[in-house]
Amino acid sequence: MKNLFIIFLFVAFSFTVAQQDTTITMAQPQAQKSHQPSKVYYGGVVGFNFFGDYFRINLQPLIGYKLSPKLSGGAKLMYEYVVDSRYDSDITSNNYGGSVFARYRVIPAIYVHAEFAYYSYKYRTDRFEGDRFWIPFLLLGGGYAKHVGGNTWVYVEALWDVIQDEKSPYSGSEPWISIGASVGF
């Protein structure tokens, strides 16, 4: 129940702004010049958590390129500021890193996603004493995107880390779930 509450809080206090990699084109009359939609898309994620003794704000700008109507790839940068007061002394950390991703649309609403991320975290657990660690993640999964008008989409995405590095701050089998809205730029 606690995990569901934490997921609910994360969803309630997170939002995403990103341009989706789906293009809908309409037939143009022969006499008019057709407008080619851009193959480059960009956006990012802004998230924050504050409950109890834990505060976190996360920024993840991204840029992507449509390799075909169904396949795209791109890169993200990640920065987060964390204040963790659950221990005798507060830990304040600046975590950062980057990732590369690929997304394949099975149908316009359903996609599979693969992402390799390498993030530097500073945190404390029973095994580690506030050191900084570079941690690899291989995130695999997929999502559902629903077009709601204009350049706006709503989506839900679930990704699982298949590397499971021993120093990861995340539990082993729990998915990384994102729920949000995307707005084209």
C-alpha positions as CSV (number, residue, x, y, z in Angstrom):
1,M,0.0,0.0,0.0
2,K,2.9,2.3,0.8
3,N,4.3,1.8,-2.7
4,L,1.0,2.6,-4.3
5,F,0.8,5.8,-2.2
6,I,4.3,6.8,-3.2
7,I,3.5,6.1,-6.9
8,F,0.3,8.2,-6.6
9,L,2.3,11.1,-5.0
10,F,4.9,11.0,-7.7
11,V,2.3,11.0,-10.4
12,A,0.3,13.7,-8.8
13,F,3.4,16.0,-8.5
14,S,5.1,15.2,-11.8
15,F,4.4,16.3,-15.3
16,T,6.0,15.8,-18.6
17,V,6.4,18.1,-21.6
18,A,7.7,16.4,-24.7
19,Q,6.9,16.2,-28.4
20,Q,5.8,12.7,-29.4
21,D,7.5,11.0,-32.3
22,T,4.2,10.4,-34.2
23,T,3.3,12.4,-37.3
24,I,-0.1,12.5,-38.8
25,T,-0.1,13.8,-42.4
26,M,-3.0,14.7,-44.7
27,A,-3.0,14.4,-48.5
28,Q,-2.1,17.8,-50.1
29,P,-3.5,18.8,-53.5
30,Q,-0.8,18.5,-56.3
31,A,-0.8,22.2,-56.9
32,Q,0.2,23.1,-53.4
33,K,3.7,22.5,-51.9
34,S,3.5,20.0,-49.1
35,H,4.9,20.9,-45.7
36,Q,7.4,18.3,-44.5
37,P,7.1,17.8,-40.7
38,S,10.4,18.1,-38.8
39,K,12.2,14.8,-38.0
40,V,13.7,16.4,-34.9
41,Y,11.6,16.5,-31.7
42,Y,12.5,17.8,-28.3
43,G,11.0,18.4,-24.9
44,G,11.8,16.9,-21.5
45,V,10.6,15.9,-18.0
46,V,10.1,18.0,-14.9
47,G,9.3,16.1,-11.8
48,F,9.2,16.8,-8.1
49,N,8.5,14.9,-4.9
50,F,8.0,16.2,-1.4
51,F,6.7,14.0,1.3
52,G,7.9,13.8,4.8
53,D,11.6,14.0,5.1
54,Y,12.4,13.7,1.4
55,F,12.4,16.5,-1.2
56,R,13.4,16.0,-4.9
57,I,13.3,18.0,-8.1
58,N,14.2,16.4,-11.4
59,L,14.9,17.9,-14.8
60,Q,15.4,15.8,-18.0
61,P,15.6,17.7,-21.3
62,L,15.6,15.5,-24.4
63,I,16.1,15.6,-28.1
64,G,15.1,13.0,-30.6
65,Y,15.2,12.2,-34.3
66,K,12.7,10.3,-36.3
67,L,14.6,7.7,-38.3
68,S,11.4,6.5,-39.9
69,P,7.7,7.0,-39.2
70,K,7.8,4.2,-36.6
71,L,11.4,4.3,-35.3
72,S,13.1,7.1,-33.4
73,G,16.1,7.6,-31.2
74,G,17.5,10.3,-29.0
75,A,19.3,11.5,-25.9
76,K,18.4,12.9,-22.5
77,L,20.3,14.7,-19.8
78,M,19.3,14.3,-16.2
79,Y,19.8,16.6,-13.2
80,E,18.1,16.3,-9.8
81,Y,18.5,18.1,-6.5
82,V,17.7,16.0,-3.4
83,V,17.4,16.8,0.3
84,D,17.0,13.6,2.4
85,S,16.3,14.2,6.1
86,R,15.5,10.7,7.1
87,Y,18.9,10.2,8.8
88,D,20.8,11.7,11.7
89,S,22.3,14.3,9.4
90,D,20.7,15.6,6.3
91,I,22.1,14.6,2.9
92,T,21.9,17.1,0.1
93,S,22.9,15.9,-3.3
94,N,23.1,16.9,-6.9
95,N,22.6,13.9,-9.1
96,Y,23.3,14.0,-12.8
97,G,23.9,11.9,-15.9
98,G,22.6,11.1,-19.4
99,S,20.9,8.5,-21.5
100,V,20.3,7.4,-25.1
101,F,17.0,5.8,-26.1
102,A,15.2,4.2,-29.0
103,R,11.4,3.9,-29.5
104,Y,9.5,1.8,-32.0
105,R,5.8,2.4,-32.6
106,V,4.1,-1.0,-33.0
107,I,0.9,1.0,-33.8
108,P,0.5,4.7,-33.4
109,A,-0.8,4.3,-29.8
110,I,1.5,1.5,-28.6
111,Y,5.3,1.7,-28.5
112,V,8.3,-0.3,-27.2
113,H,11.1,1.6,-25.6
114,A,14.8,0.8,-24.8
115,E,17.0,3.2,-22.9
116,F,20.6,3.0,-21.6
117,A,21.2,5.5,-18.8
118,Y,24.3,6.3,-16.7
119,Y,23.6,8.4,-13.6
120,S,25.8,9.6,-10.8
121,Y,24.0,9.4,-7.4
122,K,24.9,10.4,-3.9
123,Y,22.8,8.8,-1.3
124,R,22.9,6.9,2.0
125,T,21.6,3.4,2.8
126,D,22.5,0.8,5.4
127,R,25.3,-0.5,3.1
128,F,26.6,2.8,1.7
129,E,27.6,5.9,3.6
130,G,26.7,8.9,1.4
131,D,29.2,8.2,-1.3
132,R,28.8,9.1,-5.0
133,F,28.3,6.2,-7.4
134,W,28.0,6.0,-11.2
135,I,25.2,3.6,-11.8
136,P,24.2,2.0,-15.2
137,F,20.6,1.3,-16.1
138,L,19.2,-0.6,-19.1
139,L,15.5,0.3,-19.2
140,L,13.2,-1.8,-21.3
141,G,9.4,-1.6,-21.6
142,G,6.8,0.3,-23.5
143,G,3.9,2.5,-23.3
144,Y,0.5,3.7,-24.6
145,A,0.0,7.2,-26.0
146,K,-3.5,8.7,-26.7
147,H,-3.8,11.7,-29.0
148,V,-6.2,14.2,-27.4
149,G,-6.0,17.0,-29.9
150,G,-3.6,19.3,-31.7
151,N,-0.1,18.3,-30.7
152,T,-1.2,17.1,-27.3
153,W,-1.0,13.4,-26.1
154,V,-1.5,11.7,-22.8
155,Y,0.5,8.6,-22.1
156,V,1.4,5.9,-19.6
157,E,4.8,4.1,-19.8
158,A,6.4,1.3,-17.8
159,L,10.1,0.5,-17.9
160,W,12.1,-2.1,-16.0
161,D,15.9,-1.9,-15.2
162,V,17.3,-5.2,-16.4
163,I,20.9,-4.5,-15.2
164,Q,20.0,-4.3,-11.5
165,D,23.3,-2.8,-10.3
166,E,23.9,-3.5,-6.6
167,K,24.4,0.2,-5.9
168,S,21.2,1.3,-7.5
169,P,18.9,3.4,-5.3
170,Y,15.9,1.6,-6.8
171,S,14.3,-1.7,-5.8
172,G,14.9,-4.6,-8.1
173,S,11.7,-5.6,-9.7
174,E,9.7,-2.4,-9.5
175,P,9.0,-0.7,-12.8
176,W,9.7,3.0,-13.5
177,I,6.2,4.3,-14.3
178,S,5.5,7.6,-16.0
179,I,2.1,9.0,-16.5
180,G,1.7,12.4,-18.1
181,A,0.8,14.7,-21.0
182,S,2.9,15.6,-23.9
183,V,2.6,18.8,-25.9
184,G,4.3,19.4,-29.2
185,F,6.5,22.5,-29.6
